[in-house]
């Protein structure tokens, strides 16, 4: 630290600040970590970065360049929304990521006006991990930001929900096929093969988990309910179903990746993955109290699987244990609510403040002990700010599927079509027996046509083909 104050500054100084920021963050000293990281960021901006673009980093011998991008990635992962506020205010990021994500944008601008990427360079996996980290920081800011009463509805093209969704899809459109789930066949590799190439599989899993967790965070019922607090119209059914399908589908893929990791015995060391799983765990906790017994049991199994995944990481990273402790407290805080507030079903509530902290990475990681860095005058103001962020003491949507328990949702709304018809069949009194007309199985005289030989044999799926079709659909492009 003496060099920071007096000089000379070297590359090792920036690297040391990065390590200090990471260490302080992992032990729950987030304020001290922010000081180190902001200092490293400020010094990095003092370095000549004119024209700096994100290229292939894994084979780049320039240690300084890789250090600067490490600072940028660390800021995106450990930030609490400050970087997002700077982007909204028009402050440029230090470098051009080449991701097509504009370093400046106006929150009020339409998504169609945002510039698309003109670069078609095939970057390496680490570079795409940095890009998804940029979208992740925007999603974290979405979760951490205070929602004003006049904020647009999530489906508005001017909302923060729509902007981050656009960024997420824009990233998805630029990732080459060779880095996607289908092309890598993680489940076909043996454990020793995975361990021999950890430098590849580590960033690959990082990219997969963040890519899947971002939609779960954007469509989290708690965050959507905060943005709909002042909404006075009937919520669009298409949005209800779309948000529910998004969280259930992406959460299912994250559980699938957990199954693969556990089945292979592959040791995961990245603490960012812990927060991705933590977000999914809060969704499963909400669904663990729904009335549908099969859905409820499935959610409880998913919650247990998420907690089981977190424990080995907590042995390595102390701040992950802070996440587990907060999640346990959230589970213990679930209590029965007012059934009249949820259309006569059994209502459940939980601590809204605690749930909000779990969804924001830096707050979920904080030590429960009071910070010794800030005095009472600063701590009190911080507490008042936190209280203003979550004015509602309870989260009343526990036990509802997605956001269906919100007050603006029509009664008896279905997130998916019923599997059976429960209404009695229509019966007409003294109706004459209907005459069933004969059906011409070959109305166009095509059967036996030699020009169609070999086609009609496969015009319909064979019984075994249905299983393959479903597997092909399930193994589709839900993952990148």
C-alpha positions, 0 to 999 in steps of 0.5 A: 500500500506504500507504493500506492501512496508514493509510487512507483506503481508496477503491474504487481501492484494492480495484481496485489490489489486484485488479490486483496479485493478477492480475499476481503470479499470472500471473508465478508468484508465487502466494503474493504474489498470495494476500496481495493477494487475501486483503487485498482480500477482507478489505476487501471484507467490511468494506464493507456487503454486507448483502442483496447479491445477484447481479443483472445486472452487465453494465449495472450502473452501480455500480462498487463493486458490480462491483468486489466481485463481481470480487474474489469471481470472482478468488478462485474462479479463483485459489484453491487450495482454501482457500475450499472449506475455509472453506465446509466449515467453515461460514464464509459467502461474502461475498455471496449469489450467487443461484445456488441454491448454498448459501454454507454446507453440511455435507460430511456432509449428503445432496444432497437436503437442500441448498436449491434456488434460489427465484429465477427472475430471468433474469440476464445472462451475466456473472452466470452466469459468476460462478456457474460460477466458484463451482462451479469453485472447488469442483472445484479444492478437490476436486482439491487436497484431501488424501484421507483413508483413510476417505473415502467412495467417489466414488459415495457421496452423502456424497463430495466427488465427489457434492457437486460433481457435484450443484452442477454439475448444479444450475448446469446446470438454471438457465442459460437456453436463450438462453446455451446452445451451440445457441442461440448458433450460434458457428460461424455468426458471422463473425470481425468479428462475434465481435470486435465483441461480445467482451464477450459471446463472452468470458464465453460461452466462459469459461462453456462451457469451465468447464462442460465441464472440471469433469466432466473434473476430477471424473472424472479417473482420477488423482483418482478413483484417489486416492479409491479407494486404500483401496477393497477391493471390486470397483469398480462397472462402471456407475461405470467406464463412466459416468466414462469416458463423461463424460471422453471426451464432455466432452473431445471437446466442448472439442476441438470448441470449440478447432476452432471458435476456430482455424477462426474465427481468434478470439483467446482471451485468458482464461488460465482456458481454458488450464487447462481445456485443460491438464486435457484434455491430461493425459487425452489423454496417459494415453490416448496409450498404450492398446493400441487403435490407433485410440483411441491415435491419436485421443488423441495428436491430441487431446494435440497439439491441446491443446498447440497451443492453449496456446502463443498464450496462453503468449505473453500469460500467463507462467504458461501457459508454466509449465503447458506446461513442466510438461506437457512434463516429465510427457510425458517422465516416462512410462515402462514399468511392471510389466505384472503390476500391470495384468492383463498388458497393457503398463503405463506410469507417470508422475510422480504429484506432477507430474500432481497439480500440473497439475490444480490451477490455482494449482500448475500456474501457479507459477514453477519458481523457489523463492519469495523471499517464504518463508524456509527454515522455511516452505518446508520445512513446505510441502514436507512438506505437498506430499509428504503430498498425493501419497504415491504416487510414480507414477501407474500408470494411464497406458495404461488407458482411464479408470480401468479399470487400477485394481487393484479393476477386474475383468479384461477390463472393457469401457468400451463394447460390442464392435463385432463378435462374435468367438466362433464360431457355435453349430453343432448336429450333424445338425440338420435344416434349419430351416423359416423361417415366413412373416412377416405384414407386416401382422398388424393389417390396417393397410396401406391403411387410409385413416385412416393415410394419410401416416403409414406413409410416414414410419414409418421413417427414410429413408436420409438421415434417419439422418445428420440424426438423428445430427447432431441427437443430437450437437448436443444438450444436451451443452453448456450 
